[in-house]
Amino acid sequence: MSLLDAAWQSLGEDAAALALVRDHGTTVPLTGVLSSGRFVHDAIAAASFSAALLAARRVGCAVPSVELDPAKVATAVTSDKHFRLDGEPVSAWAELSGFWPCSDGWVRTHANYPHHRQALLSALGLADDTNADEFMRALHPRIAADVESQILAAGGVATVVRTPEQWAEHPQAQLLAELPVVELTALSDTQPAQLPETTVDAPLAGVRVLDLTRVIAGPVAGRTLALWGADVLRIDSPRHPEIGWQHLDTGAGKRSALLDLGDNTDRATFENLLETADVVLTAYRPGSLDKFSLSPAALAERRPGVIVGRLSAWGTVGPLAERRGFDSIVQAATGIAVAEGDGSGRPGALPAQALDHAAGYLLAAGVTTAVRRRVDAGHSWLVEVSLARLAAELLQQRRPRHLPAASAGFTPTVATRDGVTSAVSAAHYDGGPTAFLAPAIAWGSSEAKWLS
């Protein structure tokens, strides 16, 4: 079953309707052992077709068909490689982010944020100015599982590199295998929603989205909802700065404001925004926002009719649920890195951060579907997507290693505005928007209020 079929089944939609989606997944120019090109194509197609159905419902027209441009898909999910700031490329990976050999295997670390780098060094008793060569020499005689445990205990991000078979035996993998790729759950009963009139190219017009996400997957979801016409306001804590270029890379169409929910004044501002929010997106570790009464159940009680979109690295139940995770870490833990390795034992990586991008688009698909359900039947809704669940789906699409993969040669489809060169929108349906309504703006540069 393709990811598109699995997602559509998860959302409870009519499989026959997918005849309106023209399949170009096999021609997305991404190389690799795993079918990552088809995988990301299907996630973007799911988001696009969900928006097409909502457009038809709100406008009263025939359902538009979906046809994606393979080059735009490939560019969108490898956007860090094509991003330019004032004409200059960026470095996506920090010095201590990567695969490191240990005495009995490999570990994968993530140190792109300064506090994660510091946690790595502190956990291993290394100096602040440790370079990559010194770090490698320090890890080489150690046991991989011990390195993982020490780093996690210090608040860092790391994982032992597993084979697909080892991951399949893990309790977390077994729990996730029982779940759909997108979970859509009614939280409470409400009356059907009333939305203003709109046009076919703005199916989410009149919908307000509080985007409480960071890094890639969540911001991609928010950016996609903004493409369809939603008013998307990203909220971050001023105590946790985002990587500047990374924010610009996924920030098109949205605004960005800073609020400290531990501050009474900022918290009052946030509560005022929440009173009229239609959607709340979260991508922090499960339970980490509960102290602010931002669990799905609490949100549904405080804001009846709200749609909560929740992203996680490992799912919301199981022994790894509360562990920090990023796309690269999940790839390593679930066997994708081994599958994409060179066959000699050295792990590799997908040609794109496909788990992050697919998760973002699938979350957008679920939220857009929930908006349509809310218009038709009411209810508050919870949409959940996890990177680790998607990893299992991708692993099912392994090619035999000797078969050639799709050609990686393509011309990137980018646009430059205000000195920022970034990927154009890959999500699309007939009659839908062809470009983001506004360019990305600097992190934290907006007022914390809705558009009038």
NORJO-V610706 format. One record per pair of residues at least 6 apart in sequence whose ideal C-beta (glycine too) atoms are under 8 Angstrom apart, sorted by sequence separation. I is the first residue (numbers start at 1). J is the second residue. D is the distance in Angstrom with one decimal. If there is no record, write none. Layout:
I/J/D  I/J/D
This chain:
9/15/6.9  30/36/5.0  55/61/7.4  56/62/6.4  83/89/7.2  84/90/7.8  100/106/6.7  110/116/6.0  111/117/4.0  120/126/7.8  121/127/7.0  151/157/7.2  152/158/6.6  167/173/5.1  168/174/7.8  199/205/7.6  212/218/7.8  213/219/5.7  226/232/4.2  236/242/6.3  260/266/4.7  261/267/5.3  274/280/7.4  289/295/7.1  293/299/7.8  300/306/5.9  310/316/7.3  314/320/4.1  315/321/5.8  330/336/7.7  331/337/5.1  341/347/4.8  342/348/6.3  373/379/6.8  399/405/6.7  415/421/7.3  428/434/7.0  8/15/6.0  30/37/4.0  56/63/4.3  75/82/6.0  83/90/5.7  99/106/5.4  100/107/5.3  121/128/6.2  151/158/4.1  198/205/4.0  211/218/6.9  225/232/5.7  259/266/4.2  260/267/8.0  282/289/6.0  299/306/5.3  314/321/5.5  340/347/7.4  341/348/4.5  374/381/6.7  414/421/5.3  415/422/7.0  1/9/7.8  29/37/6.8  56/64/6.9  99/107/7.5  100/108/7.7  126/134/7.2  130/138/7.5  139/147/6.0  162/170/7.5  198/206/6.8  211/219/7.2  213/221/7.0  259/267/7.6  287/295/7.7  290/298/7.4  300/308/7.2  325/333/7.8  340/348/3.8  373/381/6.6  414/422/6.3  425/433/7.3  8/17/7.9  28/37/3.2  55/64/6.4  99/108/5.5  100/109/6.5  111/120/5.5  121/130/5.7  126/135/6.9  196/205/6.8  213/222/6.4  223/232/7.5  247/256/7.0  261/270/6.0  293/302/6.8  299/308/5.4  312/321/7.2  314/323/5.8  331/340/7.7  338/347/5.6  340/349/5.9  414/423/5.8  415/424/5.2  425/434/7.1  5/15/6.9  8/18/6.0  25/35/7.9  27/37/7.6  28/38/6.6  30/40/7.5  53/63/5.9  80/90/7.0  98/108/7.2  118/128/7.4  148/158/5.1  195/205/7.6  196/206/4.6  211/221/7.9  222/232/4.8  259/269/5.9  313/323/7.1  337/347/3.8  340/350/6.0  413/423/6.8  414/424/6.5  425/435/6.3  26/37/7.3  52/63/5.7  81/92/7.7  98/109/6.5  109/120/6.0  147/158/6.6  148/159/5.9  195/206/4.7  211/222/3.9  259/270/5.2  313/324/7.1  314/325/5.7  337/348/6.1  370/381/3.9  412/423/7.3  413/424/5.1  424/435/6.6  425/436/6.0  25/37/6.6  26/38/5.9  28/40/6.8  52/64/4.4  80/92/4.3  97/109/6.0  126/138/5.9  148/160/5.1  195/207/7.2  222/234/6.3  282/294/6.9  296/308/4.5  313/325/2.7  337/349/6.3  5/18/7.2  25/38/3.6  28/41/4.9  52/65/7.4  96/109/6.1  97/110/5.3  209/222/6.3  312/325/8.0  313/326/6.9  370/383/5.8  4/18/6.7  25/39/7.9  52/66/6.1  97/111/4.8  124/138/5.9  280/294/7.3  296/310/6.5  336/350/6.5  369/383/7.9  96/111/4.0  97/112/5.6  120/135/7.9  124/139/7.4  145/160/5.6  219/234/7.2  332/347/6.5  25/41/3.9  95/111/7.4  144/160/4.8  209/225/5.4  313/329/7.2  314/330/7.5  367/383/5.5  4/21/6.9  24/41/6.5  25/42/5.8  49/66/4.9  94/111/4.8  144/161/7.4  209/226/7.6  234/251/7.4  313/330/5.8  366/383/3.5  48/66/4.7  94/112/4.7  207/225/7.5  331/349/6.2  366/384/7.9  422/440/7.0  93/112/6.8  280/299/5.8  331/350/6.3  336/355/8.0  366/385/6.9  420/439/6.3  25/45/7.7  48/68/6.9  234/254/5.4  236/256/7.0  238/258/4.4  363/383/6.2  415/435/7.3  420/440/6.1  4/25/7.8  45/66/5.7  96/117/5.6  204/225/5.9  209/230/4.9  211/232/5.5  213/234/7.4  232/253/6.6  233/254/7.1  234/255/6.8  236/257/7.7  237/258/7.1  238/259/7.9  239/260/6.6  328/349/6.8  418/439/5.5  207/229/7.5  208/230/7.1  209/231/6.8  211/233/6.6  212/234/7.8  214/236/7.1  232/254/4.3  233/255/5.2  234/256/4.7  235/257/5.8  236/258/5.7  237/259/7.3  238/260/5.8  363/385/4.8  417/439/4.0  2/25/7.3  45/68/6.0  94/117/6.4  124/147/7.3  206/229/7.9  207/230/4.4  208/231/5.0  209/232/4.4  210/233/6.1  211/234/4.1  212/235/5.6  232/255/7.2  233/256/7.9  234/257/7.1  235/258/7.5  236/259/7.8  237/260/5.6  280/303/7.9  362/385/5.1  21/45/5.2  44/68/6.0  96/120/5.8  204/228/4.1  205/229/4.0  207/231/7.1  209/233/7.0  211/235/6.9  233/257/6.2  235/259/5.4  237/261/7.1  286/310/7.7  331/355/6.7  96/121/7.9  203/228/5.1  204/229/4.5  205/230/7.7  208/233/7.5  210/235/6.2  227/252/8.0  267/292/7.7  274/299/7.8  328/353/7.1  330/355/5.7  124/150/6.5  202/228/6.7  203/229/6.4  204/230/3.9  214/240/7.7  226/252/7.3  227/253/5.9  277/303/6.5  280/306/6.1  282/308/7.1  286/312/5.6  327/353/4.2  359/385/4.9  21/48/7.9  41/68/6.1  123/150/4.4  124/151/7.4  202/229/3.2  223/250/5.7  226/253/3.2  278/305/7.5  279/306/7.1  280/307/7.5  281/308/8.0  282/309/7.3  283/310/7.6  285/312/7.2  327/354/7.7  359/386/7.4  21/49/5.5  123/151/4.6  201/229/7.5  214/242/6.2  219/247/7.5  223/251/6.9  226/254/5.1  274/302/7.1  275/303/7.1  278/306/6.8  279/307/4.6  280/308/5.3  281/309/4.5  282/310/5.2  283/311/4.1  285/313/7.8  327/355/4.7  359/387/5.6  362/390/7.5  20/49/6.9  41/70/7.3  44/73/6.0  223/252/5.5  274/303/5.9  277/306/6.6  278/307/6.4  279/308/7.7  280/309/7.2  281/310/7.9  282/311/7.1  283/312/7.5  327/356/4.1  123/153/6.7  216/246/7.6  220/250/5.6  223/253/5.7  279/309/6.4  281/311/7.5  286/316/4.4  326/356/7.7  18/49/7.3  120/151/5.8  123/154/3.6  198/229/6.8  215/246/7.0  219/250/3.7  223/254/6.2  261/292/5.0  356/387/6.9  359/390/5.8  17/49/7.6  20/52/7.5  41/73/5.3  44/76/7.4  107/139/6.9  119/151/6.7  122/154/5.2  219/251/6.6  222/254/5.7  355/387/4.4  358/390/5.5  37/70/7.6  40/73/6.0  123/156/5.6  96/130/7.8  98/132/7.9  120/154/7.6  122/156/7.9  216/250/6.2  3/38/7.5  7/42/7.1  100/135/7.0  101/136/7.3  119/154/4.6  219/254/7.8  235/270/6.8  286/321/5.4  287/322/6.3  355/390/5.3  2/38/6.9  3/39/5.5  7/43/7.2  17/53/7.5  37/73/7.5  40/76/7.9  95/131/6.8  96/132/6.6  100/136/5.8  119/155/4.6  120/156/4.8  286/322/6.2  355/391/5.9  358/394/8.0  37/74/6.9  40/77/4.7  95/132/5.1  102/139/5.6  103/140/6.9  107/144/5.0  119/156/3.3  285/322/5.5  4/42/3.7  8/46/6.7  101/139/7.2  102/140/6.6  103/141/5.6  106/144/6.4  119/157/7.6  120/158/7.2  235/273/7.7  285/323/7.6  3/42/3.9  4/43/7.9  7/46/4.5  11/50/7.5  96/135/5.7  100/139/4.7  101/140/5.8  102/141/7.9  103/142/6.2  104/143/5.6  105/144/4.3  285/324/6.5  355/394/7.3  2/42/5.5  3/43/6.1  13/53/7.8  100/140/7.9  102/142/5.3  103/143/5.9  104/144/5.8  107/147/5.1  115/155/7.6  116/156/5.7  233/273/7.0  354/394/6.9  4/45/5.4  29/70/6.4  102/143/6.3  103/144/7.7  107/148/5.9  116/157/5.3  4/46/5.6  28/70/4.5  29/71/6.9  102/144/4.1  109/151/7.1  3/46/7.6  20/63/6.1  22/65/6.7  24/67/7.1  27/70/4.7  211/254/6.5  20/64/7.6  21/65/7.1  22/66/6.7  24/68/5.9  30/74/5.6  20/65/4.3  21/66/4.5  22/67/4.2  24/69/7.8  28/73/5.0  29/74/5.0  102/147/6.0  111/156/7.8  17/63/7.1  20/66/6.4  21/67/7.8  22/68/8.0  24/70/5.2  28/74/5.4  111/157/7.6  30/77/7.6  100/147/7.9  109/156/7.5  110/157/4.1  30/78/7.6  109/157/6.8  110/158/7.2  311/359/5.9  109/158/4.7  230/279/7.3  311/360/7.6  108/158/6.6  107/158/5.5  108/159/5.4  107/159/6.7  311/363/5.8  107/160/5.9  108/161/5.7  106/160/7.6  107/161/6.5  225/279/7.1  309/363/5.0  334/388/6.1  105/160/6.5  106/161/4.0  333/388/7.6  336/391/5.8  105/161/6.2  335/391/7.8  339/395/6.7  309/366/6.7  330/387/4.4  334/391/4.0  351/408/6.9  309/367/4.8  330/388/5.4  334/392/7.0  336/394/6.7  343/401/6.8  222/281/5.8  336/395/6.5  339/398/6.1  221/281/6.0  307/367/5.7  327/387/6.3  331/391/7.0  335/395/6.2  330/391/5.6  334/395/7.0  99/161/6.8  325/387/6.7  210/273/6.2  218/281/5.7  307/370/4.6  325/388/7.6  364/427/7.8  210/274/6.7  218/282/7.6  307/371/6.6  218/283/3.5  217/283/6.3  361/427/6.9  210/277/4.8  307/374/6.7  208/276/6.1  209/277/7.1  212/280/6.7  213/281/5.3  215/283/7.4  316/384/6.7  320/388/7.6  208/277/5.1  209/278/6.9  210/279/7.0  212/281/6.1  213/282/6.7  214/283/6.3  305/374/6.4  208/278/5.0  209/279/4.3  210/280/4.8  211/281/4.9  212/282/4.9  213/283/3.7  214/284/7.8  316/386/7.5  207/278/4.7  208/279/7.1  209/280/7.7  210/281/7.0  212/283/7.3  213/284/8.0  315/386/4.3  207/279/6.4  209/281/6.5  212/284/7.1  308/380/7.6  310/382/6.7  312/384/7.4  314/386/6.3  305/378/7.0  307/380/7.0  308/381/7.1  310/383/7.0  311/384/7.8  312/385/7.8  313/386/6.7  314/387/7.5  315/388/6.0  305/379/7.5  306/380/5.3  307/381/4.7  308/382/5.0  309/383/4.6  310/384/4.9  311/385/5.6  312/386/4.7  313/387/5.1  314/388/4.9  315/389/6.2  305/380/5.6  307/382/7.9  308/383/7.0  309/384/8.0  310/385/7.8  311/386/7.3  312/387/7.4  313/388/6.5  304/380/6.1  307/383/6.8  309/385/8.0  311/387/7.9  212/289/7.2  303/380/7.8  300/380/3.9  299/380/7.7  212/294/7.6  281/363/7.2  300/382/7.8  193/278/7.8  281/367/7.6  296/382/4.7  221/309/6.4  279/367/5.8  221/311/7.2  279/371/7.7  218/311/5.3  278/371/7.5  217/311/5.2  213/311/6.7  187/296/6.2  187/297/6.7  217/327/7.5  215/326/6.6  216/327/6.7  188/300/4.8  193/305/6.1  187/300/4.0  188/301/7.4  190/304/4.7  191/305/7.8  190/305/4.3  188/304/6.4  187/308/7.4  113/243/7.4  112/243/6.6  64/200/6.9  179/315/7.1  220/356/7.1  224/360/6.9  58/195/6.6  216/353/6.0  220/357/5.8  223/360/7.9  224/361/6.2  176/314/8.0  217/355/7.7  221/359/7.9  58/197/7.8  59/198/6.8  61/200/6.1  176/315/5.2  217/356/4.3  220/359/8.0  221/360/4.3  225/364/5.6  58/198/5.5  59/199/6.7  175/315/6.8  216/356/3.9  217/357/7.3  220/360/2.9  221/361/7.2  224/364/3.9  228/368/6.8  59/200/5.0  215/356/7.3  216/357/6.8  219/360/7.2  220/361/6.5  172/314/6.0  175/317/6.0  176/318/7.3  217/359/4.3  218/360/6.6  221/363/4.1  225/367/6.4  172/315/7.0  175/318/4.4  217/360/4.4  221/364/4.6  225/368/7.3  56/200/7.9  59/203/8.0  216/360/6.8  220/364/7.7  55/200/4.8  58/203/5.9  218/363/7.5  55/201/7.6  172/318/4.4  217/363/7.3  221/367/7.2  171/318/6.2  172/319/5.8  55/203/3.9  171/319/5.6  172/320/4.4  54/203/4.1  172/321/7.8  54/204/7.2  52/203/7.8  51/203/5.2  51/204/7.5  90/245/4.6  85/245/5.7  173/334/7.2  83/245/6.3  85/248/7.2  204/368/6.9  207/371/6.2  83/248/7.6  203/368/7.2  80/246/7.8  83/249/5.0  159/325/7.9  167/333/6.6  157/324/4.9  167/334/4.6  168/335/7.7  204/371/6.7  157/325/7.2  167/335/4.6  217/385/7.9  80/249/6.4  157/326/6.7  166/335/6.9  10/180/3.6  79/249/5.4  159/329/5.1  162/332/7.5  164/334/7.2  165/335/7.2  217/387/7.0  252/422/7.0  9/180/7.3  10/181/5.2  11/182/5.9  79/250/7.7  152/323/7.0  158/329/7.4  161/332/4.7  162/333/5.9  164/335/3.1  10/182/4.2  12/184/6.9  152/324/7.9  157/329/6.0  160/332/7.9  161/333/7.6  162/334/6.9  163/335/5.2  164/336/7.8  248/420/5.4  10/183/7.1  11/184/5.6  159/332/5.2  160/333/7.2  162/335/5.5  249/422/5.6  252/425/7.9  6/180/7.4  7/181/5.5  10/184/7.0  54/228/7.7  159/333/4.3  164/338/6.7  248/422/7.0  249/423/8.0  276/450/6.7  6/181/4.9  7/182/5.4  163/338/4.9  164/339/6.0  273/448/6.6  161/337/5.6  162/338/7.1  273/449/7.3  47/224/5.6  51/228/4.9  161/338/6.6  273/450/6.8  3/181/6.9  193/371/7.7  270/448/7.4  269/448/5.2  182/362/5.3  195/375/6.3  181/362/6.8  182/363/7.7  193/374/4.6  184/366/5.5  192/374/6.9  193/375/5.3  266/448/7.9  182/365/6.8  183/366/8.0  192/375/6.0  253/436/4.3  182/366/4.8  190/374/7.7  192/376/6.4  252/436/3.8  253/437/5.4  184/369/6.6  192/377/6.1  193/378/6.9  253/438/5.5  256/441/6.3  161/347/5.1  184/370/6.4  192/378/4.6  252/438/6.9  254/440/7.6  255/441/6.8  256/442/7.3  258/444/4.2  191/378/5.0  252/439/6.1  256/443/5.4  257/444/6.6  190/378/4.4  252/440/4.9  256/444/5.6  189/378/6.5  190/379/5.8  251/440/3.4  256/445/6.1  257/446/4.7  259/448/5.6  189/379/6.0  190/380/6.1  250/440/7.6  251/441/6.7  256/446/5.3  257/447/6.3  258/448/7.6  188/379/6.6  249/440/7.3  255/446/3.7  257/448/3.9  187/379/7.0  188/380/4.6  248/440/4.3  251/443/7.8  186/379/4.4  187/380/4.1  247/440/7.1  186/380/7.2  187/381/6.3  248/442/7.6  186/381/6.0  187/382/5.3  247/442/7.7  185/381/7.0  186/382/8.0  247/443/4.4  184/381/6.6  185/382/4.6  184/382/7.5  227/425/5.7  244/442/7.4  183/382/7.4  184/383/5.6  185/384/7.6  244/443/6.2  183/383/7.0  227/427/6.2  182/383/6.7  183/384/4.1  242/443/4.9  182/384/7.4  183/385/7.6  241/443/7.2  182/385/5.7  224/427/5.6  181/385/7.3  228/432/7.7  229/433/7.8  228/433/7.4  227/433/5.8  238/444/7.0  236/443/7.0  181/389/6.0  229/437/8.0  236/444/6.6  181/390/6.3  227/436/5.9  176/386/6.8  179/389/5.9  226/436/6.9  227/437/7.7  226/437/7.1  176/388/5.7  181/393/5.7  176/389/4.6  223/436/7.3  233/446/7.1  235/448/7.0  173/388/7.4  177/392/6.3  233/448/7.3  110/326/5.1  172/388/6.7  176/392/6.4  233/449/8.0  233/450/6.8  110/328/6.1  110/329/5.6  173/392/6.6  231/450/6.0  108/328/6.4  231/451/5.0  108/329/5.9  108/331/7.8  108/332/3.6  167/391/8.0  107/332/8.0  108/333/7.7  106/332/7.7  108/337/6.8  201/431/6.2  97/328/7.3  164/395/5.4  200/431/4.6  201/432/5.4  202/433/7.4  200/432/7.3  201/433/4.9  99/332/7.3  99/337/7.3  108/347/7.4  106/346/7.9  106/347/5.6  208/450/5.7  99/346/7.5  99/347/5.2  78/351/6.8  80/353/7.8  78/352/4.7  77/352/4.1  77/353/7.2  77/354/6.2  74/352/7.7  77/357/4.3  76/357/7.1  34/336/6.7  34/339/6.0  33/339/5.4  34/340/6.5  33/340/5.5  32/340/5.8  40/352/6.7  36/350/5.1  40/354/5.3  43/357/7.0  47/361/4.3  50/364/7.6  54/368/5.4  36/351/6.2  39/354/5.7  43/358/3.8  46/361/6.7  47/362/7.1  50/365/4.3  53/368/8.0  54/369/7.8  57/372/5.5  34/350/6.6  36/352/6.1  42/358/7.9  43/359/7.7  46/362/6.1  49/365/7.8  50/366/7.8  53/369/7.7  40/357/5.6  44/361/4.9  47/364/4.5  51/368/5.3  54/371/6.1  58/375/7.3  32/350/5.9  36/354/4.5  40/358/5.5  43/361/4.1  47/365/4.3  50/368/4.2  54/372/4.7  57/375/6.6  32/351/5.3  39/358/6.0  43/362/5.1  46/365/4.2  50/369/5.0  53/372/6.3  57/376/7.5  30/350/8.0  31/351/5.5  30/351/4.6  40/361/7.7  47/368/7.0  30/352/6.1  43/365/7.6  50/372/7.8  30/354/7.9  82/412/4.6  82/414/5.3  84/416/7.5  87/419/7.9  86/419/4.7  85/419/6.5  87/421/7.5  75/410/7.5  85/420/6.2  74/410/5.5  84/420/7.5  85/421/7.7  75/412/4.5  83/420/7.8  84/421/3.7  74/412/8.0  75/413/4.9  83/421/6.5  84/422/8.0  71/410/4.7  75/414/6.6  82/421/7.1  83/422/5.5  70/410/7.5  71/411/6.3  82/422/7.3  83/423/7.9  71/412/7.4  72/413/4.8  82/423/6.1  71/413/5.5  79/422/6.1  69/413/7.1  79/423/4.1  76/423/4.6  75/423/4.6  76/424/7.7  75/424/7.3  76/425/7.4  77/426/7.7  76/426/3.8  72/423/7.6  75/426/7.2  72/424/6.2  72/425/7.4  73/426/4.7  11/365/7.0  39/393/7.6  72/426/4.3  3/358/7.1  7/362/5.8  11/366/6.4  39/394/5.3  13/369/7.1  72/428/8.0  69/426/7.1  7/365/6.4  11/369/5.0  36/394/6.9  39/397/6.6  68/426/6.3  35/394/7.6  38/397/6.9  68/427/7.7  69/428/7.5  34/394/5.5  68/428/6.3  34/395/7.0  67/428/7.5  35/397/4.1  66/428/7.1  34/397/6.0  35/398/7.8  66/429/4.8  67/430/7.4  34/398/5.8  35/399/6.5  65/429/6.9  66/430/7.4  33/398/6.1  34/399/7.2  64/429/4.5  65/430/5.2  33/399/5.8  64/430/4.1  64/431/5.0  33/401/6.0  64/432/6.8  37/406/5.4  33/405/7.3  32/405/5.6  31/405/4.4  55/429/7.3  30/405/7.7  31/406/6.4  30/406/6.3  31/407/7.5  51/427/7.4  55/431/7.4  29/406/5.4  31/408/4.5  52/429/3.9  55/432/7.2  28/406/6.6  29/407/5.5  30/408/6.7  51/429/6.1  52/430/7.6  27/406/6.8  29/408/5.5  48/427/4.8  26/406/7.2  29/409/6.4  47/427/5.3  48/428/5.7  49/429/6.7  52/432/7.1  29/410/4.3  48/429/4.9  51/432/6.7  44/426/5.3  44/427/5.2  48/432/7.3  3/390/7.9  6/393/6.3  3/393/5.8  3/394/7.8
